[in-house]
Amino acid sequence: MQRRSFIRKTVAATAGSAFLLHNDTLAALAHELSGFRRDNTEQLARDERFWLPVQRAFRPSPHFINLENGYFSPMPLETQEAWMDNIREINGLHTFYMRRRQFSERENIRQMLAELAGVSPDEVALLRNTTEALDNLIMGLPLQKGDEFIITDQDYPNMVEAAHMRAKREGIVVKTIALPLHPKSDADVLQAYERAMTARTKAMLVTHVINLTGQVLPVRELCQLGKRRQVEVLVDGAHAFGQLNFKIPDLDCDYYGTSLHKWLCAPLGSGMLYIRKEKIAHIWPLFGDVSTGEDNIRKFERNGTQPCSNHLAIANAIRFHQLIGSELKEERLRYLCHYWAEKVADWSHITLNMPLARGLSCALGNVAVKGMTPAQLADFLYDKHRIFTVAIDMPTVKGVRITPHLYTTLSDLDKLVAALKSLA
């Protein structure tokens, strides 16, 4: 009790300007959050008293307001400290760690990730990012010349280029469909995919959360559509895992790739590939491997020396995520996104390139100002108001992407709204 009191008083006194040893930091945060009831998620997501200690768990730059958390999410201070401790320990132990400990400790992380995702550890590969995960699938599916692969005009460029590279090399046919920017319902999205399917369609890419606009696609329904038509469905979950409240079995999917350094707040350069157990043997790994076993998920990890310090800190990121809870985290992120978007939605000079319906969006949003290019708007927000965003200038979407995070304050978002209002 004396130790708990010391931690509580020290954290209150420093107000986030300093932190204790990382284990104590997480314990102190857990203590601060324990006094709040969890029976009304929507109400708690709007209770700024609850989120103040969560905000203090991060250390964003004081020189600008960062509303571009989509590239990667910052680590909480506790995870940062654990990550740096890992680097120091591994360098101290040197090759002893790499030869004696890294494999068993990676298995522990695999177990934690599998539990978070709701799947078996034998279905989870630890990789570096979504691109590496999905390239294993795009390049490894047993496709033949003339087979069709469906993508959309809003899929991530790295995956699109991988599909076109395989088309150029092996003669598969890539079909690009137009994804509705403002669908009236999930049926609009399903119809767009189904209309493109033929007897030659063997695979399709489905993005769980569109990185340009934040639109959430009906992944479960699309996976079920694929199974009815005997089409393999590859799910790009880069922006969904750690942002939305779900388990992979909820999606009824066979393949899922994601980046853990995005909304899970793990170290930069950590990712995950899920493949349903009975599908593993049919996929060729991206890197050379003939000794692991065709049905062993670990065959996808033969990419050379591993960043073990990153892998170990995934455990800390998971514990921080679980301290808040997936359901509450999703609710808070959606609240922050809708907080600013709903204030500007009816302004005549504003265009929202994002759905506002509850099930169709969460943390990511996109806004445009009439008469300004995306680059001009992004420059204006940063140069005049020190608000950092990213310009999205694609044929399908033109605007700036706004991605608040758990450390974002309502005051930060009010400044964004005021800046957009000044352009009327």
C-alpha positions as CSV (number, residue, x, y, z in Angstrom):
1,M,0.0,0.0,0.0
2,Q,2.9,2.4,0.8
3,R,4.4,1.6,-2.6
4,R,1.1,2.3,-4.4
5,S,0.7,5.5,-2.5
6,F,4.2,6.6,-3.5
7,I,3.5,5.8,-7.2
8,R,0.2,7.7,-7.2
9,K,1.7,10.8,-5.5
10,T,4.7,10.8,-7.7
11,V,2.7,10.5,-10.9
12,A,0.4,13.3,-9.7
13,A,3.3,15.5,-8.8
14,T,5.1,15.1,-12.1
15,A,1.9,15.5,-14.2
16,G,3.5,13.5,-17.0
17,S,6.7,15.6,-17.2
18,A,8.7,12.6,-16.0
19,F,8.1,8.9,-15.6
20,L,9.1,6.1,-13.3
21,L,10.5,2.8,-14.2
22,H,8.2,1.4,-16.9
23,N,6.7,-1.3,-14.8
24,D,5.6,1.2,-12.2
25,T,4.3,3.5,-14.9
26,L,1.8,1.0,-16.2
27,A,0.8,0.0,-12.6
28,A,0.3,3.7,-11.8
29,L,-1.9,4.2,-14.9
30,A,-3.9,1.1,-14.0
31,H,-4.5,2.5,-10.6
32,E,-5.7,5.8,-11.9
33,L,-8.1,4.2,-14.3
34,S,-9.4,1.7,-11.8
35,G,-11.7,4.3,-10.2
36,F,-13.9,4.6,-13.3
37,R,-16.9,2.4,-14.0
38,R,-16.8,0.5,-17.3
39,D,-20.5,-0.3,-17.7
40,N,-21.2,2.5,-20.1
41,T,-18.5,2.5,-22.8
42,E,-20.0,5.4,-24.9
43,Q,-20.2,7.6,-21.8
44,L,-16.7,6.8,-20.6
45,A,-15.3,7.5,-24.1
46,R,-16.5,11.1,-23.6
47,D,-15.2,11.5,-20.0
48,E,-12.1,13.7,-20.3
49,R,-11.2,12.9,-16.6
50,F,-10.6,9.2,-17.6
51,W,-8.5,10.1,-20.7
52,L,-6.2,12.7,-19.0
53,P,-3.9,10.0,-17.5
54,V,-4.0,8.1,-20.8
55,Q,-2.9,11.2,-22.6
56,R,0.0,11.6,-20.1
57,A,1.1,8.1,-20.9
58,F,2.4,9.5,-24.3
59,R,4.9,12.2,-25.0
60,P,4.0,14.0,-28.3
61,S,6.1,16.8,-29.6
62,P,5.2,20.2,-28.0
63,H,6.1,22.0,-31.2
64,F,3.0,21.1,-33.3
65,I,-0.3,19.2,-33.1
66,N,0.1,15.8,-34.7
67,L,-3.1,14.7,-36.4
68,E,-1.3,12.3,-38.7
69,N,-1.1,9.1,-36.7
70,G,-2.0,6.8,-39.6
71,Y,1.6,6.3,-40.8
72,F,2.4,4.8,-37.5
73,S,1.3,5.3,-33.9
74,P,3.6,6.5,-31.2
75,M,4.5,4.1,-28.4
76,P,3.3,4.9,-24.9
77,L,6.2,5.9,-22.6
78,E,6.0,2.5,-20.8
79,T,6.4,0.7,-24.1
80,Q,9.2,3.0,-25.2
81,E,11.1,2.3,-22.0
82,A,10.7,-1.4,-22.3
83,W,11.8,-1.3,-25.9
84,M,15.0,0.6,-25.0
85,D,15.6,-1.8,-22.2
86,N,15.3,-4.6,-24.6
87,I,17.9,-3.0,-26.9
88,R,20.3,-2.5,-24.1
89,E,19.9,-6.1,-22.8
90,I,20.2,-7.8,-26.2
91,N,23.3,-5.7,-27.0
92,G,24.8,-6.7,-23.6
93,L,24.1,-10.4,-24.0
94,H,25.1,-10.1,-27.7
95,T,25.0,-13.4,-29.6
96,F,24.3,-15.4,-26.5
97,Y,20.7,-13.9,-26.6
98,M,20.3,-14.6,-30.3
99,R,21.5,-18.2,-30.1
100,R,20.0,-19.2,-26.7
101,R,16.9,-17.0,-26.0
102,Q,15.4,-15.3,-29.0
103,F,13.4,-18.2,-30.3
104,S,11.7,-19.2,-27.0
105,E,10.9,-15.5,-26.3
106,R,9.5,-15.0,-29.8
107,E,7.2,-17.9,-29.1
108,N,5.9,-16.1,-26.0
109,I,5.1,-13.0,-28.0
110,R,3.4,-15.2,-30.7
111,Q,1.2,-16.7,-27.9
112,M,0.2,-13.2,-26.7
113,L,-0.6,-12.0,-30.2
114,A,-2.6,-15.1,-30.9
115,E,-4.7,-14.6,-27.8
116,L,-5.3,-11.0,-28.7
117,A,-6.4,-11.9,-32.2
118,G,-8.4,-14.9,-31.0
119,V,-6.5,-17.5,-33.1
120,S,-4.0,-20.3,-32.6
121,P,-0.3,-19.4,-32.2
122,D,0.4,-21.9,-35.1
123,E,-1.6,-19.5,-37.4
124,V,0.5,-16.3,-36.5
125,A,3.7,-15.2,-38.1
126,L,5.7,-12.2,-36.7
127,L,6.8,-10.0,-39.6
128,R,7.7,-6.3,-40.1
129,N,4.6,-4.7,-41.5
130,T,1.4,-5.2,-43.5
131,T,3.3,-5.0,-46.9
132,E,5.5,-8.0,-46.0
133,A,2.6,-9.9,-44.7
134,L,0.4,-9.4,-47.7
135,D,3.2,-9.8,-50.2
136,N,3.7,-13.3,-48.9
137,L,0.1,-13.9,-49.8
138,I,-0.1,-12.0,-53.1
139,M,3.1,-13.6,-54.4
140,G,2.5,-17.0,-52.7
141,L,-1.0,-17.9,-53.8
142,P,-1.0,-20.8,-56.3
143,L,-2.4,-18.8,-59.2
144,Q,-2.0,-19.6,-62.9
145,K,-1.8,-17.5,-66.1
146,G,-5.3,-16.1,-66.8
147,D,-6.5,-16.3,-63.3
148,E,-8.2,-13.1,-62.1
149,F,-7.2,-11.1,-59.0
150,I,-9.7,-8.3,-57.9
151,I,-8.4,-5.1,-56.3
152,T,-10.0,-1.7,-55.8
153,D,-9.1,1.8,-56.7
154,Q,-8.6,2.6,-52.9
155,D,-6.3,-0.3,-51.9
156,Y,-2.9,0.5,-50.6
157,P,-0.3,1.2,-53.4
158,N,2.2,-1.5,-52.1
159,M,-0.4,-4.2,-52.5
160,V,-1.6,-2.9,-55.8
161,E,2.0,-2.9,-57.2
162,A,2.6,-6.4,-55.9
163,A,-0.5,-7.7,-57.7
164,H,0.6,-5.9,-60.9
165,M,4.1,-7.3,-60.6
166,R,2.8,-10.8,-60.4
167,A,0.5,-10.1,-63.4
168,K,3.6,-8.9,-65.4
169,R,5.7,-11.8,-64.4
170,E,3.2,-14.7,-64.5
171,G,0.3,-13.5,-66.6
172,I,-2.5,-13.3,-64.0
173,V,-5.2,-10.7,-64.7
174,V,-5.6,-7.8,-62.3
175,K,-9.1,-6.3,-62.3
176,T,-9.6,-3.0,-60.5
177,I,-13.1,-2.1,-59.3
178,A,-14.4,1.4,-58.2
179,L,-15.2,1.3,-54.5
180,P,-18.1,3.7,-53.6
181,L,-16.8,6.6,-51.6
182,H,-20.1,7.2,-49.8
183,P,-21.9,3.8,-49.9
184,K,-25.6,3.9,-48.8
185,S,-25.1,0.5,-47.2
186,D,-22.7,-2.5,-47.1
187,A,-24.7,-4.0,-50.0
188,D,-23.2,-1.3,-52.3
189,V,-19.7,-2.6,-51.5
190,L,-20.6,-6.2,-51.8
191,Q,-22.2,-5.6,-55.2
192,A,-19.1,-3.8,-56.5
193,Y,-17.0,-7.0,-55.8
194,E,-19.6,-9.5,-56.9
195,R,-20.2,-7.7,-60.3
196,A,-16.5,-8.1,-61.1
197,M,-16.3,-11.8,-60.4
198,T,-16.2,-14.4,-63.2
199,A,-15.4,-18.1,-63.4
200,R,-11.7,-17.1,-63.7
201,T,-11.7,-15.1,-60.5
202,K,-9.4,-16.8,-58.0
203,A,-8.5,-14.1,-55.4
204,M,-9.4,-10.7,-54.2
205,L,-7.9,-8.1,-51.9
206,V,-10.2,-6.5,-49.2
207,T,-9.0,-3.6,-47.1
208,H,-10.6,-3.7,-43.7
209,V,-10.2,0.1,-43.1
210,I,-9.4,2.3,-46.1
211,N,-6.3,4.3,-45.4
212,L,-7.4,7.2,-47.5
213,T,-10.8,7.9,-45.9
214,G,-11.2,5.6,-42.9
215,Q,-14.1,3.7,-44.4
216,V,-14.7,0.3,-42.8
217,L,-15.6,-2.4,-45.2
218,P,-17.9,-5.3,-44.5
219,V,-15.1,-7.8,-44.3
220,R,-17.1,-10.8,-42.9
221,E,-19.7,-10.5,-45.6
222,L,-16.9,-10.2,-48.3
223,C,-15.1,-13.2,-47.0
224,Q,-18.3,-15.2,-47.0
225,L,-19.0,-14.0,-50.6
226,G,-15.5,-15.2,-51.5
227,K,-16.1,-18.7,-50.0
228,R,-19.4,-19.0,-51.9
229,R,-17.7,-18.2,-55.1
230,Q,-14.5,-20.2,-54.3
231,V,-12.4,-17.0,-54.3
232,E,-9.5,-16.5,-51.9
233,V,-9.9,-13.3,-49.9
234,L,-6.8,-11.5,-48.6
235,V,-7.6,-9.0,-45.9
236,D,-5.4,-5.9,-45.5
237,G,-5.9,-5.1,-41.8
238,A,-3.2,-2.4,-41.5
239,H,-5.5,0.2,-39.9
240,A,-8.0,-2.2,-38.2
241,F,-6.0,-4.2,-35.8
242,G,-5.7,-2.3,-32.5
243,Q,-8.3,0.3,-33.7
244,L,-11.5,-1.8,-34.0
245,N,-12.9,-4.2,-31.5
246,F,-12.9,-7.6,-33.1
247,K,-11.2,-11.0,-33.1
248,I,-10.0,-12.5,-36.4
249,P,-12.5,-15.4,-36.3
250,D,-15.3,-12.8,-36.2
251,L,-14.4,-12.0,-39.8
252,D,-14.6,-15.6,-41.1
253,C,-11.4,-14.9,-43.0
254,D,-8.6,-17.2,-44.0
255,Y,-5.8,-14.6,-44.5
256,Y,-5.1,-11.4,-42.6
257,G,-2.1,-9.1,-42.6
258,T,-1.5,-6.1,-40.3
259,S,1.0,-3.7,-38.9
260,L,1.4,-3.7,-35.2
261,H,3.2,-0.3,-35.2
262,K,0.0,1.4,-36.2
263,W,-3.0,1.3,-33.8
264,L,-1.6,-1.3,-31.4
265,C,1.3,1.2,-30.7
266,A,4.1,-1.4,-30.9
267,P,7.6,-0.5,-32.1
268,L,8.0,0.7,-35.7
269,G,8.7,-2.3,-37.9
270,S,6.5,-4.9,-36.3
271,G,3.7,-6.7,-38.1
272,M,1.6,-9.9,-38.1
273,L,0.4,-12.4,-40.7
274,Y,-2.5,-14.7,-40.0
275,I,-3.3,-17.7,-42.1
276,R,-5.9,-20.3,-41.2
277,K,-4.1,-23.5,-40.3
278,E,-5.4,-25.7,-43.2
279,K,-4.4,-23.0,-45.7
280,I,-0.7,-22.6,-44.7
281,A,0.7,-25.4,-46.8
282,H,-0.7,-24.0,-50.0
283,I,1.1,-20.6,-49.8
284,W,4.7,-20.2,-50.9
285,P,6.8,-18.0,-48.6
286,L,8.2,-14.8,-49.9
287,F,11.7,-15.8,-48.8
288,G,13.5,-19.0,-49.3
289,D,12.5,-21.9,-47.0
290,V,12.4,-25.6,-47.6
291,S,13.2,-26.9,-44.1
292,T,10.6,-25.5,-41.8
293,G,7.7,-27.6,-43.0
294,E,5.0,-26.6,-45.6
295,D,2.3,-26.4,-43.0
296,N,4.3,-24.4,-40.4
297,I,3.5,-20.7,-40.2
298,R,7.1,-20.0,-39.2
299,K,8.2,-20.6,-42.8
300,F,7.1,-17.0,-43.5
301,E,9.6,-15.6,-40.9
302,R,12.8,-16.7,-42.8
303,N,13.7,-13.1,-43.6
304,G,17.1,-13.0,-41.9
305,T,18.2,-11.6,-38.6
306,Q,15.2,-10.5,-36.5
307,P,14.6,-7.2,-34.7
308,C,14.2,-9.0,-31.4
309,S,13.9,-5.8,-29.3
310,N,10.8,-4.9,-31.4
311,H,9.2,-8.3,-30.9
312,L,9.7,-8.2,-27.1
313,A,8.1,-4.8,-26.7
314,I,5.0,-6.0,-28.5
315,A,4.1,-7.6,-25.1
316,N,4.2,-4.1,-23.5
317,A,2.0,-2.7,-26.3
318,I,-0.5,-5.5,-25.8
319,R,-0.7,-4.9,-22.0
320,F,-1.2,-1.1,-22.6
321,H,-3.9,-1.9,-25.1
322,Q,-5.7,-4.3,-22.8
323,L,-5.5,-1.8,-19.9
324,I,-7.9,0.4,-21.9
325,G,-9.8,-2.4,-23.6
326,S,-10.6,-2.9,-27.3
327,E,-14.2,-1.8,-27.1
328,L,-13.5,1.4,-25.2
329,K,-10.5,2.3,-27.4
330,E,-12.6,2.0,-30.5
331,E,-15.3,4.1,-29.0
332,R,-12.9,6.8,-28.0
333,L,-11.2,6.9,-31.4
334,R,-14.5,7.2,-33.1
335,Y,-15.6,9.9,-30.8
336,L,-12.5,12.0,-31.5
337,C,-12.9,11.6,-35.3
338,H,-16.6,12.5,-35.2
339,Y,-16.0,15.3,-32.8
340,W,-14.3,17.5,-35.4
341,A,-16.0,16.0,-38.5
342,E,-19.6,16.7,-37.3
343,K,-18.7,20.3,-36.5
344,V,-17.6,21.0,-40.1
345,A,-19.9,18.7,-42.1
346,D,-22.5,21.3,-43.0
347,W,-20.1,24.1,-43.9
348,S,-20.5,25.1,-47.6
349,H,-16.7,25.3,-48.2
350,I,-16.0,21.9,-46.7
351,T,-16.2,18.4,-48.3
352,L,-15.9,15.4,-46.1
353,N,-14.4,12.4,-47.9
354,M,-15.5,10.0,-45.3
355,P,-18.6,8.2,-44.1
356,L,-20.0,9.3,-40.7
357,A,-22.3,6.4,-40.1
358,R,-21.2,4.6,-37.0
359,G,-20.4,1.2,-38.5
360,L,-18.6,2.7,-41.5
361,S,-15.9,4.7,-39.8
362,C,-13.7,5.0,-36.7
363,A,-10.5,7.0,-36.2
364,L,-9.5,8.0,-39.7
365,G,-11.1,10.9,-41.5
366,N,-10.5,13.0,-44.6
367,V,-11.5,16.6,-45.3
368,A,-11.1,19.0,-48.3
369,V,-11.6,22.7,-48.7
370,K,-13.1,23.9,-52.0
371,G,-10.6,25.9,-54.0
372,M,-7.5,24.4,-52.3
373,T,-5.4,21.4,-53.4
374,P,-4.7,18.8,-50.7
375,A,-1.1,20.0,-50.5
376,Q,-2.2,23.7,-50.1
377,L,-4.5,22.7,-47.3
378,A,-1.9,20.6,-45.5
379,D,0.6,23.4,-45.8
380,F,-1.9,26.0,-44.5
381,L,-2.8,23.9,-41.5
382,Y,0.9,23.4,-40.6
383,D,2.4,26.8,-41.6
384,K,-0.4,28.9,-40.0
385,H,-1.7,26.7,-37.2
386,R,1.1,24.2,-36.5
387,I,-1.4,21.3,-37.2
388,F,0.4,18.4,-39.0
389,T,-1.7,16.3,-41.4
390,V,-0.9,14.5,-44.7
391,A,-2.2,15.5,-48.1
392,I,-4.1,12.7,-50.0
393,D,-4.1,13.5,-53.7
394,M,-5.4,10.4,-55.5
395,P,-7.8,10.1,-58.4
396,T,-10.5,8.8,-56.1
397,V,-9.8,11.0,-53.0
398,K,-8.5,14.5,-52.7
399,G,-8.1,16.1,-49.2
400,V,-6.1,15.9,-46.1
401,R,-6.3,12.8,-43.8
402,I,-7.0,13.6,-40.1
403,T,-6.1,10.8,-37.7
404,P,-6.3,11.7,-34.0
405,H,-5.0,9.3,-31.3
406,L,-5.6,8.5,-27.7
407,Y,-3.3,11.3,-26.7
408,T,-5.2,13.9,-28.8
409,T,-7.1,16.4,-26.7
410,L,-10.4,18.1,-27.6
411,S,-8.5,21.4,-27.5
412,D,-6.3,20.1,-30.3
413,L,-9.4,19.3,-32.4
414,D,-11.1,22.6,-31.6
415,K,-8.0,24.3,-33.1
416,L,-8.4,22.2,-36.3
417,V,-12.1,23.2,-36.5
418,A,-11.2,26.9,-36.0
419,A,-8.5,26.7,-38.7
420,L,-11.0,25.1,-41.2
421,K,-13.6,27.8,-40.3
422,S,-11.1,30.6,-41.1
423,L,-11.0,29.4,-44.7
424,A,-14.7,30.0,-45.2
